[in-house]
């Protein structure tokens, strides 16, 4: 996710932040989503298990046991102890895992690409649902204070969400500094509430025995599977532990989870279970019923703050994931704004922000309660977890050099558990699970269309281009008029003549004194060391090839990279340098290789892409755009 404090080590290896500061930061950012699950997870799971029947002791212990062991197996064992070790140059997350798997195989794999796309699409779907369900569940506590306030729950939720998304453009660096302390207070409160209520029925601690959960599933058939889908709400946000690896490091995240967050969650769930055992009617809202009425409003305020923090984390996570997708060529270029001079991870994407806000408000207005949204929630996260598990197998097998059978023995049980949760959530398809699935299909279609259209466009333009070295030989024999200065031509294919160069020769009939064919590449690593940023090759006295390499978590800055090139011996003056960029106008073709609807979608995506000048941070006063029309 993009919301962060500096990592323990910078790319240069300098320690910038202490272990405990990083641990505190991880508590404030990484665990916000999973840390607000007690607001609704236990309540929804028991409601799904009871099916409007009286709440029994066996039912409560069974649900509690399933929740506890889901936290142990899915979050602790799979993510905290295993996948946090599968880092891509210190970075984690679905797309980082995909890139790591591609690198381990030494080739592009369509299966890994598909898994990465599906996982990323569902993560963004989670970014829509988390703010809606989290803030709704917190504000719903007002109904317990005064039932008359029920009509204000949705409007107040909408107001909080609109304010939250509105402040994104100003950055979150200042607010983020308070996230850690607030979430420490939140988790401490969870633990205290649990401890106080466990005394109502200490026998609830028996639920740590996994047999209660297994027995419940074996004896309840379909209801058991439906309940399992609700139980999964307790582990949503577990994938965020891996996604934030690059911001905080493995050990701070592990310490925060094992020694503080996990115990606080377990104690709170035990407390809710003990409360319901002693007072079955409390299941109406077992979380808020844990405190006396005098503390209800302060708890609502604290819960609202915690859910806003949880929402902030997934929103900035969506920004970061979208930027990675753009860098990996999965989406068109989108505008990226930096909101902090100190931390490169603090970014803001206006279009993504607008899309998320629109989707979140639609979800709130459509479902209106956290219980309604609960049905839509689990499917997105469980899909991402299945994808992570399969890609994790490739990394353990190929990159860690384990035997295939040993790697399978380790990872298959996790994939089976994740697939079981996925199947359980599919049972809620008609109740709301269709929402993230629909969004995932739309995202996957968009990515597929963009990659396919880009490949067709590249193949078509290359058929009409001539080799660069042939043009240079021709110009040496019949040189055009030479003008002073340096011309930089951006192109994705350094072996062919850039369209802008051909048009400059054809229409202006001039050639600059120095010409640079500039190619910008995205590495399969999150960041590229400065020493490997620039590669230069002199072709002739007037032409040179320059390749700039950026990691998929970096935003390409051409002027800064060219300063490195100058240190390597390329003498140029930025004020005497012109950047030539081709701007293509696309039209659908009868024989494009794609259906007509896909042609129009690709053209619309191309038009929505951010200008190359802005995206590569090239000074606008030094840019010359050359327009061409291409049929696709």
JOZIQUI-V952546 format. One record per residue. N is the residue number from 1. RES is the residue in three letters. OMEGA is omega as a letter, one per 20 degrees, with the letter a starting at -180 (NA if undefined). Layout:
N | RES | OMEGA
N | RES | OMEGA
//
This chain:
1 | UNK | a
2 | UNK | a
3 | UNK | a
4 | UNK | r
5 | UNK | a
6 | UNK | r
7 | UNK | a
8 | UNK | r
9 | UNK | r
10 | UNK | r
11 | UNK | r
12 | UNK | r
13 | UNK | a
14 | UNK | r
15 | UNK | a
16 | UNK | a
17 | UNK | a
18 | UNK | a
19 | UNK | a
20 | UNK | r
21 | UNK | r
22 | UNK | r
23 | UNK | r
24 | UNK | r
25 | UNK | r
26 | UNK | r
27 | UNK | a
28 | UNK | a
29 | UNK | a
30 | UNK | a
31 | UNK | a
32 | UNK | a
33 | UNK | a
34 | UNK | a
35 | UNK | r
36 | UNK | r
37 | UNK | r
38 | UNK | r
39 | UNK | a
40 | UNK | a
41 | UNK | a
42 | UNK | r
43 | UNK | a
44 | UNK | a
45 | UNK | r
46 | UNK | r
47 | UNK | r
48 | UNK | a
49 | UNK | a
50 | UNK | a
51 | UNK | r
52 | UNK | r
53 | UNK | r
54 | UNK | a
55 | UNK | a
56 | UNK | r
57 | UNK | r
58 | UNK | r
59 | UNK | a
60 | UNK | a
61 | UNK | r
62 | UNK | r
63 | UNK | r
64 | UNK | a
65 | UNK | r
66 | UNK | r
67 | UNK | a
68 | UNK | a
69 | UNK | r
70 | UNK | r
71 | UNK | r
72 | UNK | a
73 | UNK | a
74 | UNK | a
75 | UNK | a
76 | UNK | a
77 | UNK | a
78 | UNK | a
79 | UNK | a
80 | UNK | a
81 | UNK | a
82 | UNK | a
83 | UNK | r
84 | UNK | r
85 | UNK | a
86 | UNK | a
87 | UNK | r
88 | UNK | a
89 | UNK | r
90 | UNK | a
91 | UNK | r
92 | UNK | a
93 | UNK | a
94 | UNK | a
95 | UNK | r
96 | UNK | r
97 | UNK | r
98 | UNK | r
99 | UNK | r
100 | UNK | r
101 | UNK | r
102 | UNK | a
103 | UNK | a
104 | UNK | r
105 | UNK | a
106 | UNK | a
107 | UNK | r
108 | UNK | r
109 | UNK | a
110 | UNK | r
111 | UNK | r
112 | UNK | r
113 | UNK | r
114 | UNK | r
115 | UNK | r
116 | UNK | r
117 | UNK | a
118 | UNK | a
119 | UNK | r
120 | UNK | r
121 | UNK | a
122 | UNK | r
123 | UNK | r
124 | UNK | r
125 | UNK | r
126 | UNK | r
127 | UNK | r
128 | UNK | a
129 | UNK | a
130 | UNK | r
131 | UNK | a
132 | UNK | a
133 | UNK | a
134 | UNK | a
135 | UNK | r
136 | UNK | a
137 | UNK | r
138 | UNK | a
139 | UNK | a
140 | UNK | r
141 | UNK | r
142 | UNK | a
143 | UNK | r
144 | UNK | r
145 | UNK | r
146 | UNK | a
147 | UNK | a
148 | UNK | a
149 | UNK | a
150 | UNK | a
151 | UNK | a
152 | UNK | a
153 | UNK | a
154 | UNK | r
155 | UNK | r
156 | UNK | r
157 | UNK | r
158 | UNK | a
159 | UNK | a
160 | UNK | a
161 | UNK | r
162 | UNK | r
163 | UNK | a
164 | UNK | a
165 | UNK | a
166 | UNK | a
167 | UNK | a
168 | UNK | a
169 | UNK | a
170 | UNK | r
171 | UNK | a
172 | UNK | a
173 | UNK | a
174 | UNK | a
175 | UNK | a
176 | UNK | a
177 | UNK | r
178 | UNK | a
179 | UNK | a
180 | UNK | r
181 | UNK | r
182 | UNK | a
183 | UNK | r
184 | UNK | r
185 | UNK | a
186 | UNK | a
187 | UNK | r
188 | UNK | r
189 | UNK | r
190 | UNK | a
191 | UNK | a
192 | UNK | r
193 | UNK | a
194 | UNK | a
195 | UNK | a
196 | UNK | a
197 | UNK | r
198 | UNK | r
199 | UNK | r
200 | UNK | r
201 | UNK | a
202 | UNK | a
203 | UNK | r
204 | UNK | a
205 | UNK | r
206 | UNK | a
207 | UNK | r
208 | UNK | r
209 | UNK | a
210 | UNK | a
211 | UNK | r
212 | UNK | r
213 | UNK | a
214 | UNK | r
215 | UNK | r
216 | UNK | a
217 | UNK | a
218 | UNK | a
219 | UNK | a
220 | UNK | r
221 | UNK | a
222 | UNK | r
223 | UNK | r
224 | UNK | r
225 | UNK | r
226 | UNK | r
227 | UNK | r
228 | UNK | r
229 | UNK | r
230 | UNK | r
231 | UNK | a
232 | UNK | r
233 | UNK | a
234 | UNK | a
235 | UNK | r
236 | UNK | a
237 | UNK | r
238 | UNK | r
239 | UNK | r
240 | UNK | r
241 | UNK | a
242 | UNK | a
243 | UNK | a
244 | UNK | a
245 | UNK | a
246 | UNK | a
247 | UNK | a
248 | UNK | a
249 | UNK | a
250 | UNK | a
251 | UNK | r
252 | UNK | r
253 | UNK | r
254 | UNK | a
255 | UNK | r
256 | UNK | a
257 | UNK | a
258 | UNK | a
259 | UNK | a
260 | UNK | a
261 | UNK | a
262 | UNK | r
263 | UNK | r
264 | UNK | r
265 | UNK | a
266 | UNK | a
267 | UNK | a
268 | UNK | r
269 | UNK | r
270 | UNK | r
271 | UNK | r
272 | UNK | r
273 | UNK | r
274 | UNK | r
275 | UNK | a
276 | UNK | r
277 | UNK | a
278 | UNK | a
279 | UNK | a
280 | UNK | a
281 | UNK | a
282 | UNK | a
283 | UNK | r
284 | UNK | r
285 | UNK | a
286 | UNK | a
287 | UNK | a
288 | UNK | r
289 | UNK | a
290 | UNK | a
291 | UNK | r
292 | UNK | a
293 | UNK | a
294 | UNK | a
295 | UNK | a
296 | UNK | a
297 | UNK | r
298 | UNK | r
299 | UNK | r
300 | UNK | r
301 | UNK | r
302 | UNK | r
303 | UNK | r
304 | UNK | r
305 | UNK | a
306 | UNK | a
307 | UNK | r
308 | UNK | r
309 | UNK | r
310 | UNK | r
311 | UNK | r
312 | UNK | a
313 | UNK | a
314 | UNK | r
315 | UNK | r
316 | UNK | r
317 | UNK | r
318 | UNK | r
319 | UNK | a
320 | UNK | a
321 | UNK | r
322 | UNK | r
323 | UNK | r
324 | UNK | a
325 | UNK | r
326 | UNK | a
327 | UNK | r
328 | UNK | r
329 | UNK | a
330 | UNK | a
331 | UNK | r
332 | UNK | r
333 | UNK | r
334 | UNK | a
335 | UNK | r
336 | UNK | r
337 | UNK | r
338 | UNK | a
339 | UNK | r
340 | UNK | r
341 | UNK | a
342 | UNK | a
343 | UNK | a
344 | UNK | a
345 | UNK | a
346 | UNK | a
347 | UNK | a
348 | UNK | r
349 | UNK | a
350 | UNK | a
351 | UNK | r
352 | UNK | r
353 | UNK | r
354 | UNK | r
355 | UNK | a
356 | UNK | a
357 | UNK | r
358 | UNK | a
359 | UNK | a
360 | UNK | r
361 | UNK | r
362 | UNK | r
363 | UNK | r
364 | UNK | a
365 | UNK | a
366 | UNK | a
367 | UNK | r
368 | UNK | r
369 | UNK | r
370 | UNK | r
371 | UNK | r
372 | UNK | a
373 | UNK | a
374 | UNK | a
375 | UNK | a
376 | UNK | a
377 | UNK | a
378 | UNK | a
379 | UNK | a
380 | UNK | a
381 | UNK | a
382 | UNK | r
383 | UNK | r
384 | UNK | a
385 | UNK | r
386 | UNK | r
387 | UNK | r
388 | UNK | a
389 | UNK | a
390 | UNK | r
391 | UNK | r
392 | UNK | r
393 | UNK | a
394 | UNK | a
395 | UNK | a
396 | UNK | a
397 | UNK | a
398 | UNK | a
399 | UNK | r
400 | UNK | r
401 | UNK | r
402 | UNK | r
403 | UNK | a
404 | UNK | a
405 | UNK | a
406 | UNK | r
407 | UNK | r
408 | UNK | r
409 | UNK | a
410 | UNK | a
411 | UNK | a
412 | UNK | r
413 | UNK | r
414 | UNK | r
415 | UNK | r
416 | UNK | r
417 | UNK | a
418 | UNK | r
419 | UNK | r
420 | UNK | r
421 | UNK | r
422 | UNK | r
423 | UNK | r
424 | UNK | r
425 | UNK | r
426 | UNK | r
427 | UNK | r
428 | UNK | a
429 | UNK | a
430 | UNK | a
431 | UNK | r
432 | UNK | a
433 | UNK | r
434 | UNK | a
435 | UNK | r
436 | UNK | r
437 | UNK | r
438 | UNK | r
439 | UNK | r
440 | UNK | r
441 | UNK | r
442 | UNK | r
443 | UNK | a
444 | UNK | r
445 | UNK | r
446 | UNK | a
447 | UNK | r
448 | UNK | r
449 | UNK | a
450 | UNK | a
451 | UNK | a
452 | UNK | r
453 | UNK | r
454 | UNK | r
455 | UNK | r
456 | UNK | a
457 | UNK | r
458 | UNK | r
459 | UNK | a
460 | UNK | a
461 | UNK | r
462 | UNK | r
463 | UNK | a
464 | UNK | a
465 | UNK | r
466 | UNK | r
467 | UNK | a
468 | UNK | a
469 | UNK | r
470 | UNK | r
471 | UNK | a
472 | UNK | r
473 | UNK | r
474 | UNK | a
475 | UNK | r
476 | UNK | r
477 | UNK | a
478 | UNK | a
479 | UNK | r
480 | UNK | r
481 | UNK | a
482 | UNK | r
483 | UNK | a
484 | UNK | r
485 | UNK | a
486 | UNK | r
487 | UNK | r
488 | UNK | a
489 | UNK | r
490 | UNK | r
491 | UNK | r
492 | UNK | a
493 | UNK | a
494 | UNK | a
495 | UNK | a
496 | UNK | a
497 | UNK | r
498 | UNK | a
499 | UNK | a
500 | UNK | r
501 | UNK | r
502 | UNK | a
503 | UNK | r
504 | UNK | r
505 | UNK | a
506 | UNK | a
507 | UNK | a
508 | UNK | r
509 | UNK | r
510 | UNK | r
511 | UNK | a
512 | UNK | a
513 | UNK | r
514 | UNK | a
515 | UNK | a
516 | UNK | r
517 | UNK | a
518 | UNK | r
519 | UNK | r
520 | UNK | a
521 | UNK | r
522 | UNK | a
523 | UNK | r
524 | UNK | r
525 | UNK | a
526 | UNK | a
527 | UNK | r
528 | UNK | r
529 | UNK | a
530 | UNK | a
531 | UNK | r
532 | UNK | a
533 | UNK | a
534 | UNK | r
535 | UNK | a
536 | UNK | r
537 | UNK | r
538 | UNK | a
539 | UNK | r
540 | UNK | a
541 | UNK | a
542 | UNK | a
543 | UNK | r
544 | UNK | r
545 | UNK | r
546 | UNK | r
547 | UNK | r
548 | UNK | a
549 | UNK | r
550 | UNK | r
551 | UNK | a
552 | UNK | r
553 | UNK | r
554 | UNK | r
555 | UNK | a
556 | UNK | r
557 | UNK | a
558 | UNK | a
559 | UNK | r
560 | UNK | r
561 | UNK | a
562 | UNK | r
563 | UNK | r
564 | UNK | r
565 | UNK | r
566 | UNK | r
567 | UNK | r
568 | UNK | r
569 | UNK | r
570 | UNK | a
571 | UNK | r
572 | UNK | r
573 | UNK | a
574 | UNK | a
575 | UNK | r
576 | UNK | a
577 | UNK | r
578 | UNK | r
579 | UNK | a
580 | UNK | a
581 | UNK | r
582 | UNK | r
583 | UNK | a
584 | UNK | r
585 | UNK | a
586 | UNK | r
587 | UNK | a
588 | UNK | r
589 | UNK | a
590 | UNK | a
591 | UNK | a
592 | UNK | a
593 | UNK | r
594 | UNK | r
595 | UNK | a
596 | UNK | r
597 | UNK | a
598 | UNK | r
599 | UNK | a
600 | UNK | r
601 | UNK | r
602 | UNK | r
603 | UNK | r
604 | UNK | r
605 | UNK | r
606 | UNK | a
607 | UNK | a
608 | UNK | a
609 | UNK | r
610 | UNK | r
611 | UNK | a
612 | UNK | r
613 | UNK | r
614 | UNK | a
615 | UNK | a
616 | UNK | r
617 | UNK | r
618 | UNK | r
619 | UNK | a
620 | UNK | a
621 | UNK | a
622 | UNK | a
623 | UNK | r
624 | UNK | a
625 | UNK | r
626 | UNK | a
627 | UNK | r
628 | UNK | r
629 | UNK | a
630 | UNK | r
631 | UNK | a
632 | UNK | NA
//
